[in-house]
Every structure is written in structure tokens, then in C-alpha cells.
Amino acid sequence: MDLFYRSTRSNSDVVKASQAILKGLAQDGGLYVPESVPHLDKSLDELANMTYQETAYEVMKLFLTDFTEVELKDCISKAYDNKFDTEQIAPLVEADGTYFLELFHGATIAFKDMALSILPHLLITSAKKNNVKNEIVILTATSGDTGKAALAGFADVEGTKIIVFYPKNGVSPIQEKQMITQKGENTFVVGITGNFDDAQTGVKQLFGDRALAEIMDKAGFQFSSANSINIGRLVPQIVYYVYSYAQLLKMGSVKKGEEINIVVPTGNFGNILAAYFAKQMGVPIAKLICASNENKVLYDFFKTGIYDRNRAFVLTSSPSMDILISSNLERLIYLTAGADASRNVEFMKSLAAEGKYEITADMRENMKDFYGNYASEQETADIIKMLYEKTGYVIDTHTAVAAAVLNKYREETGDKTKTVLASTASPFKFTRSVMNAIDTKYDVMGDFELVDELSKIAKVKVPRAIEEIRTAPILHSTVCGKEDMKSVVMKFLGVGSN
Ligand SMILES: *Cc1c(COP(=O)(O)O)cnc(C)c1O
């Protein structure tokens, strides 16, 4: 039986998985949500003996019901291969009584690789299934991490091209180097003389430009997005929560049926929503602990029932969580409002107009599996140092936010339930913040000197992703004003001039 997807903003838009993946966002601006969350049809004992790839198939087949077995297995094997530096793909490491689920063993050493390795394959398979003949052109605006992970995912994937826009002076030197050294005939990277918002607005305009869409169609292209609201990113993220529980069973760390908690460092609310779906699929999960940095909109929301983005934006040492509008939260709002699109639309209207909304008591009751808290910059740095000194294990700043929040939760509640913590980035990606947290004496060192020092103290080999950019040649040098993005796209694609 096919599982259908509905938009969070209308009751009439009903599509199959492959159509939802192709569209990304629904026409009405809503996000696609499955009509129901399927239950696992293999026992956790059976899953405990499966590889990551086999687990991925067992989970994803239940959501992507219009993909054939051959299609889905083909996508999975192309995604989770030796781009990852460990066969386990997402290993579980115990330190100081917590299970760290390392989601950073892919091409760009951050958790976005878990979904962006497979999205290109899901997308071209979806295009074939729906008789789309055009080549898919991915347009992405990035503040750093997503751009590189998307480039790595789409590089040399047949039937696709990818164009990434980043703020020329708004990303870290390592992030810029990662992007402008990207290989692949089908990749294009452009620096914008403007900030991230300019890049994002420019990309949105290109998506909304009907005349451009027509020109593209004639030339055999169509735009698509690799944005985190695509269900083609959400579904692959459910896999590693199922896998982590199965691994705990296999290691004998939990007894059959024993509940665990999960703590996730959160920005756009995609990763923790995947954990929520894993719980609904039948994984014994008690609490979902939502960890924020000083941009603590979600903490306030879970505490008060009021979502309020009207506040100063704080730049923190965990930049991938510096977000005031968590776009995936809309899915939880919709579901806890009884899958009622009209109720959700009211909240989203209020968010757009006033920057805030307040949910009802029944919705709060439906969210009681969630617990929110946040960590200050100091608390984040302190836990990196404490964990290193106590165990020798070094975590990145995002992971540290989750670790600090987990400690607060344990102190506040006395809950001793075993906990899986989503480790979302390698410490090598945020080397300076991590090393400074351990000892401020490191601050005088250069970027790559710090990398070598981290490798020494953590006794971990420098990841390939970092080794590569040390010496990699620069392959992209285009810089343009925000008003020139359209002509740059047309030039790259060799499509007529205006
Ligand atoms: C994107 C990202 C997050 C936040 O994940 P969401 O799904 O947006 O909540 C956390 N940590 C890192 C390192 C990230 O790149």
C-alpha cells in the first residue's frame, strides 16, 4: 500500500513520496508530512544483526513506498559507500556514561552528509519515475555547511548540476576553501558580494522567476532544492536512530524493550524530528531532549508554548544552530494540532506577520515527549574541556551544546535513563573553538597547525576532508553582485543571454 504525503498548509495537496521529493516544498508553502508514520516491520532483534545499509533499506522502504526494492537499494549503496571513513557509517562511542552517535564520518565531516549523500540519488530516481526529462539544477544558498555537503553529494551525479551561492566575506576560511576546491564537472560555486540573506533572497527569486523557468525548460533544465525541509532529507535521518538502538541491543547495553532518551543539538528542527519519527516507528525512546545554544527560541517554546522569534540574533561558536526560525518545527505543529492544516496555517500566518504564535494546551500535551533546554557559550566550552580531561574524548561545539543540556536535564530531573547523543560534527571542523575551550594557549596557532595539534591530543587521525583541502587547487573563483545571480546561472548552463 502506498504511503501518501500531505502539505502542512492544505488538505487537498496529496502526493506520493517521489513527487514530494521532486517538489521539496509544497506549492502552498507547506511542508510534506506522511499521512501516518509506519511501524517497523522487522523486530529490533533482527535489525541488530543488520548493517547500516540494510537498516536504511528496512526503514526507508516504509516511507518511500513508490520506490522499487531495486531502486531504493541502488540509492542506498551509492550513498553509504567509501565516502564514509568507517564501515559502520554512524558508529556509537561511549564516553562518560553517554552514547555519542557519531554522524560525522561522511565527505564533509558533519551530519548533513547523512542525508545529502543519498538525496541526489533519491532525486534522480524520482525524476525518472515521474518522467521528468530535464536535467535537475540544484540551487543553494549557504552560510557554510550545507553548501559543501550538497556539493559533495551532487558532484558528478549524472543528470544533475549544482550551483551554490555563499556570502564572499561571510563564511570561515576553512568553509570557503572546502567549497572553492570542490571537484566535479557539474559543480559551480559563486561568492556573492553581500550577506547570507542576500544569497538566500536571490535564490528564492530565481525559484520564483516564471520566465526563467520557461527558458530553462526549453533548454532542458529545471531547478530544484536540497533544502532541509525536503522529505528526501528527513527520511534518511530516521535510519540512524533506529540503527543506534539496534547497536545498543547488539552490544548488550540495553535490554530488549528498555527505553532510552535521545538528545539532539538543534537548529532547523530536522534532526530531532527524525528521532520523533523513529519513536513512532516503534523504537523504545522516552524523552527527546532538544538542545539549543544561546539562540534559545526552542527552549522558550517548550517552556511556555509561545514561539517568538522577536529577539537579537546571537553569533555563537555553534554557527549551524544559529537560527531563529526552525522551519521543520512546522511539521510538529501540524501533527500535534491533529494534522489540521487550517490550524497550522493560522500559526504560520501569525509567525509571518508578528514573528510569534502561541499553541494550545492540547498541543502542548501532545508534545510532552519533548524537553528543551539551552547551553551558554561558557557552558559549551566548559563541557568540551571537562570531557576531554576526564576521558580523552574530544567533541565539537555543536555536540557540546547537547552534552551540556543533557547534564542540565539529568540534574533537574534525576532521570538516569541511558542516552544517545547525536554528535553532529567532527571537532576538526570547528578546530579553533574546540582547542580554545581546552586551553587558550592554542589561540596563537594557525588553522592547520591547530588541526595537527588536535590530532595529537585526541589521538585521532586528521580526517580526509581536512587533509584534502590543505593542498587542493582552487577550482572556483566566480564572484558576483547579488543582482547578477540570474545571469551567472544562465552563463553556467550555457543558456541564451537576456
Ligand atoms: C545543521 C546542523 C545542526 C542542526 O540540525 P537541524 O536538523 O537543523 O536541527 C546541528 N549541528 C550541526 C553540526 C549542523 O550542521
The ligand as an SDF file (V2000), in Angstrom:
LIG
                    3D

 15 15  0  0  0  0  0  0  0  0999 V2000
   22.6540   21.5520   10.6630 C   0  0  0  0  0  0  0  0  0  0  0  0
   23.3800   21.2430   11.9140 C   0  0  0  0  0  0  0  0  0  0  0  0
   22.7230   21.1540   13.1660 C   0  0  0  0  0  0  0  0  0  0  0  0
   21.2380   21.4140   13.3210 C   0  0  0  0  0  0  0  0  0  0  0  0
   20.4470   20.4010   12.7740 O   0  0  0  0  0  0  0  0  0  0  0  0
   18.8970   20.6850   12.4640 P   0  0  0  0  0  0  0  0  0  0  0  0
   18.4230   19.4850   11.7490 O   0  0  0  0  0  0  0  0  0  0  0  0
   18.8880   21.9320   11.6010 O   0  0  0  0  0  0  0  0  0  0  0  0
   18.2240   20.9110   13.7710 O   0  0  0  0  0  0  0  0  0  0  0  0
   23.4720   20.8260   14.2860 C   0  0  0  0  0  0  0  0  0  0  0  0
   24.8130   20.6340   14.1990 N   0  0  0  0  0  0  0  0  0  0  0  0
   25.4740   20.7100   13.0260 C   0  0  0  0  0  0  0  0  0  0  0  0
   26.9450   20.4940   13.0070 C   0  0  0  0  0  0  0  0  0  0  0  0
   24.7930   21.0140   11.8450 C   0  0  0  0  0  0  0  0  0  0  0  0
   25.4750   21.1090   10.6870 O   0  0  0  0  0  0  0  0  0  0  0  0
  1  2  1  0
  2  3  1  0
  2 14  2  0
  3  4  1  0
  3 10  2  0
  4  5  1  0
  5  6  1  0
  6  7  2  0
  6  8  1  0
  6  9  1  0
 10 11  1  0
 11 12  2  0
 12 13  1  0
 12 14  1  0
 14 15  1  0
M  END
$$$$
